[in-house]
Structure formats: structure tokens, C-alpha cells
Amino acid sequence: MASMSDLVFLLLIFFMLTSTLVAPNAIKLLLPSSSSKTMAKQTVTVYINDKYQYFVEQKQTAENFLLPSLLPYVKNQIDATIVLRSDKTVPVQYIVNVIDAVNKINEQYNCKHKVILATQPLKK
């Protein structure tokens, strides 16, 4: 019985160590700072990294495919929220491209989807 508990503890240690070595598949961004707090129920997340690449839910997407990439996430909803997580070095035009894609979906499907820009807390 004592050897069985030793085996369980060894397996527990093994899985704890291997799970911490697995890096999450997240897109690294340096978000702009803001003092405002906006909390909303998000439907889909769009990322723009420092290389000006678009990602819809961590799947890379070309600029001209933003609308078809967003559509499956917001198609059956009237007022979805798209969270835009953009690196602070990204020019405004790239952010406007995402807003334009959402506005086109709103026009085509008579919806009221909105885009919220994600920020990090303002450092004091």
C-alpha cells in the first residue's frame, strides 16, 4: 500500500511539472493604457499584433477576410460584442479596418454589433 501512494505522488509531481512547461497559445500584445474600465460580455476577440497581422480567436486572418471570419461568431446574434485587442504600436487604420468589417456586418444583417478596444490599467 505504501508503494501505491508513492506512485500516486510521483505521477502527481510529473503532471504538475509537465503542465507548467506547456506555454499557452496566446498572442503577445502590449495593450494601450487607460484609466476607464469597460466590462462587457464578449462574443469574439480580434487581435492585431505588432506585425500588423489580424487574428480572429487566435486564427490568423487576412485583412480582406475579416468579414467572413467574424460572421460565423456573430451571425445568429443581434447585439454581439467584438473585443479588439490591438498592440499599442499599431496604426489607427488597422483598428478602423476591423470596425469597418463589423459595420458592414451590421448593415448586411441589420444588427447592432459593437467593437470594444481592450486596454490595460493605467500605471501610476
C-alpha positions in Angstrom: 0.0 0.0 0.0 2.9 2.4 0.7 4.4 1.9 -2.7 1.0 2.7 -4.3 0.9 6.1 -2.5 4.5 6.8 -3.6 3.4 6.0 -7.2 0.5 8.4 -7.0 2.6 11.2 -5.6 5.2 10.7 -8.4 2.5 10.8 -11.0 1.1 13.9 -9.5 4.5 15.6 -9.5 5.1 14.5 -13.1 1.8 16.0 -14.3 2.3 19.2 -12.3 5.7 19.8 -13.9 4.7 19.0 -17.4 1.6 21.2 -17.3 3.6 24.2 -16.2 6.0 23.7 -19.2 3.2 23.9 -21.7 3.0 27.5 -22.9 -0.4 28.8 -23.8 -1.1 29.6 -27.4 -1.7 33.3 -26.8 -0.8 36.2 -28.9 1.5 38.6 -27.1 0.5 42.2 -27.2 1.4 45.4 -25.4 -2.1 46.9 -24.9 -2.6 50.7 -24.7 -3.2 52.1 -21.2 -6.4 53.6 -20.0 -8.0 54.6 -16.7 -11.5 53.7 -17.8 -13.0 50.3 -17.0 -15.3 48.8 -19.6 -16.6 45.3 -18.9 -18.8 43.6 -21.5 -19.8 40.1 -22.4 -17.5 39.3 -25.3 -18.7 37.2 -28.3 -15.4 37.1 -30.2 -11.9 38.6 -29.9 -9.9 40.1 -32.7 -6.2 40.6 -32.2 -3.8 42.8 -34.1 -0.1 42.2 -33.3 2.9 44.5 -33.7 3.5 43.0 -37.2 0.0 44.2 -38.2 -1.4 40.7 -38.5 -5.0 40.1 -37.8 -6.2 37.1 -35.7 -9.9 36.2 -35.1 -10.0 34.0 -32.0 -6.2 33.3 -32.4 -6.6 32.1 -36.0 -4.6 34.3 -38.4 -6.8 36.1 -40.9 -6.0 38.4 -43.9 -7.4 41.9 -43.8 -9.8 41.2 -46.7 -11.2 38.1 -44.9 -12.1 39.9 -41.7 -15.8 40.0 -42.5 -16.1 36.3 -43.5 -14.0 35.3 -40.4 -16.2 37.3 -38.0 -19.5 36.3 -39.5 -19.8 32.7 -38.0 -19.3 34.1 -34.5 -21.9 36.9 -34.7 -24.3 35.6 -37.4 -27.2 34.5 -35.1 -26.9 37.4 -32.7 -28.4 40.9 -32.8 -26.0 42.8 -30.4 -22.7 40.9 -30.2 -19.6 42.4 -28.7 -16.3 42.2 -30.6 -13.3 42.8 -28.3 -10.4 44.3 -30.2 -7.0 43.6 -28.6 -4.5 45.7 -30.6 -0.9 46.3 -29.8 -0.3 49.9 -28.9 2.2 50.4 -31.8 -0.5 49.5 -34.4 -1.6 52.5 -36.6 -5.2 53.5 -36.2 -6.1 52.4 -39.8 -5.7 48.8 -38.8 -8.2 49.3 -36.0 -10.6 51.1 -38.3 -10.4 48.1 -40.7 -11.9 45.9 -38.0 -14.6 48.5 -37.2 -15.5 48.8 -40.9 -15.9 45.0 -41.2 -18.2 45.0 -38.2 -20.2 47.9 -39.6 -20.6 46.0 -42.9 -22.0 43.0 -41.0 -24.4 45.4 -39.2 -25.6 46.8 -42.5 -26.0 43.5 -44.2 -27.8 41.7 -41.4 -29.5 44.6 -39.7 -27.7 44.1 -36.4 -26.2 46.2 -33.6 -22.8 44.6 -33.0 -20.2 46.8 -31.3 -16.4 46.9 -31.1 -14.7 47.5 -27.8 -11.0 48.3 -27.7 -9.2 46.4 -24.9 -6.7 48.3 -22.7 -4.5 47.6 -19.8 -4.8 49.6 -16.5 -3.0 52.9 -16.4 0.2 52.7 -14.4 0.5 55.2 -11.6 
